[in-house]
Amino acid sequence: MPSERPFKLLHSALRMDEALDALNAAQEDLEKTRGKLQKQEKQITELITAALGQKAVTSSSLLVSTRHKFRSLQQTLTRFQRVFEDRLEALRTRLDGFEDMLRKYTHAQAGLDIERSTQRQMAAALQKTLQGLINERVQAVPADDTLTDFALPEESHGYIPHPLDGFVRQLISVDEMLTHDPDFFAKGAPYRPVSFLEIGCATGRNLLVTKLSGLLNGSSYAGFDLDHNLIRRGQQALGLEEEIFVADALTFDYAPYDVIFSYRPIRVPEIQRQLEERMVETLKPGAYVIAPLAEDLACYPDMDCLNGPLAIWKKRKPATG
């Protein structure tokens, strides 16, 4: 859930603004009263002096009356002065509270920044460690002289590992979507178990992460690649004998799978379009596709983009009725 601190800070700032408005109003009332009092005092002096002369001022009943009014105005001025001081004190109290909250928020934000930095460093360290362990295991598999060397087709990319943190984030997002997707509803579970497939899996690093992490409620995990040497190494080194195999993405049948990951295996746009056409054609309705750097998925009316930044798509079910 989002932090409530910014909202409390904003609320405190608004209350301070209200106190400042009240203070300004009290100050305006005070100045008006002071002006009236000064004007009345001047009028009293001028009036009595003109009517009775300077010597008779102290004994005049008119003077008594005007002095009564003068005292009344003084009391009013004192009352406004008290209101002014009360509101000024209230402002100071709220300002102190605002500054205290601002200090706490700044301190908490600094701590949050440190925590985020630590988490990024931890994620990077774990990713580097995992990749290193996988590489060591794969490279430890001896070469098989009975297999001919694999020749990468000119139109294909060599294996480019998708950033592991991005891949994990995509799995988490798909898991959240499946939880709220009525097409995958299952009583007593977040959603029914799904079958996962990776296109161009190489030795199966992503497949291994998906299988062991439990980020998806999976029923089966599979991956394929054109390079039989990479597949053999992944089968032996990572224990994926049953999960990864050799296949061609352009002729593969994608119908059995619920979630498919494809990190742009083909370099030539025209052939990548053929792959995507084959994928959309054979996908079952409701299936999810995670496809960073896709070429033409947005052009297919059957494919809904659920999350553009994370490149998550879903094949739409046919309309009924």
Secondary structure, 3 states (H helix, E strand, C coil): CCCCHHHHHHHHHHHHHHHHHHHHHHHHHHHHHHHHHHHHHHHHHHHHHHHHCCCCHHHCHHHHHHHHHHHHHHHHHHHHHHHHHHHHHHHHHHHHHHHHHHHHHHHHHHHHHHHHHHHHHHHHHHHHHHHHHHHHHHHCCCCCCCCCCCCCCCCECCCCCCCHHHHHHHHHHHHHHHHCCHHHCCCCCCCCCEEEEEECCCCCHHHHHHHHHCCCCEEEEEEEECCHHHHHHHHHHCCCCCCEEECCCCCCCCCCCCEEEECCCECCHHHHHHHHHHHHHHCCCCCEEECCCCCCHHHCCCEEEEECCCCEEEECCCCCC
